[in-house]
Amino acid sequence: MLHRSGKWVRLEAPPGSIILNTGDYLQRITNDRLRSTTHRVSAPRGATQRGQTRVSFPMAIYVWDDELLEVLPGLGDPRYEPIKAITFHTRTTSKFYGDDYAVE
């Protein structure tokens, strides 16, 4: 996980743990209480850890295109304006596909 210091933090999860990285939707609707995580997966350093089984799988969850993303009630003054999911998603991914990809 990339720490706010700009350095990678190696996570030492207890056995049986599930680690969830939050994304841009959750950051937005929680008014930055849950930050979107920059993350990567690498092989464990120690030989003992490398011999242990672990499972890592990416999963993306998207909301319906017409859903309105807005800060949840009770989380202070919104830092983000309400926006339709399709507009938010395509604005975010237009950096890969070009500015004309965004749906306004």
RONU-245215 format. One line per 5 residues: number of its first residue (from 1); their letters; for each residue x, y negated, z of C-alpha. Coordinates in steps of 0.25 Angstrom, whole numbers. Example, Ala and Ser with C-alpha at 12.3 -4.5 7.8 and 13.67 -1.06 7.14 Angstrom:
2
1> as> 49,18,31; 55,4,29
***
This chain:
104
1> mlhrs> 0,0,0; 5,-14,-3; 6,-22,9; 3,-37,9; 18,-39,12
6> gkwvr> 20,-34,-3; 27,-21,2; 21,-6,0; 17,0,13; 18,16,14
11> leapp> 6,21,20; 7,32,31; -7,38,31; -11,48,42; -14,62,37
16> gsiil> -29,62,32; -29,47,29; -36,41,17; -30,28,12; -38,19,4
21> ntgdy> -33,7,-4; -43,-3,-5; -45,-11,-18; -50,-24,-24; -65,-22,-22
26> lqrit> -63,-19,-7; -54,-31,-6; -64,-40,-12; -76,-36,-5; -69,-35,9
31> ndrlr> -64,-50,7; -49,-45,8; -51,-37,21; -48,-24,13; -37,-28,3
36> stthr> -35,-21,-10; -23,-12,-9; -11,-11,-19; -7,3,-17; 2,14,-23
41> vsapr> 4,29,-20; 18,34,-18; 24,47,-14; 27,49,1; 42,46,5
46> gatqr> 45,58,14; 46,72,9; 37,77,20; 26,67,15; 28,71,1
51> gqtrv> 25,85,4; 11,82,10; -1,82,2; -8,69,-1; -19,64,-10
56> sfpma> -19,50,-17; -30,46,-27; -34,33,-33; -49,30,-33; -55,17,-38
61> iyvwd> -69,13,-34; -76,3,-42; -90,-4,-39; -101,-6,-50; -98,-17,-60
66> delle> -110,-25,-56; -107,-24,-41; -103,-38,-34; -90,-38,-26; -91,-47,-15
71> vlpgl> -85,-49,-1; -93,-40,9; -101,-48,20; -94,-52,33; -80,-52,27
76> gdpry> -78,-67,28; -79,-78,17; -77,-70,4; -64,-72,-3; -70,-66,-16
81> epika> -82,-70,-24; -92,-59,-28; -89,-53,-41; -95,-42,-49; -86,-29,-49
86> itfht> -85,-28,-64; -79,-42,-64; -70,-40,-52; -65,-27,-58; -62,-32,-72
91> rttsk> -55,-44,-67; -46,-36,-59; -43,-26,-70; -42,-36,-81; -27,-38,-78
96> fygdd> -25,-24,-84; -35,-26,-96; -35,-41,-99; -43,-53,-94; -54,-50,-104
101> yave> -57,-37,-97; -64,-44,-85; -79,-44,-84; -84,-57,-79
***
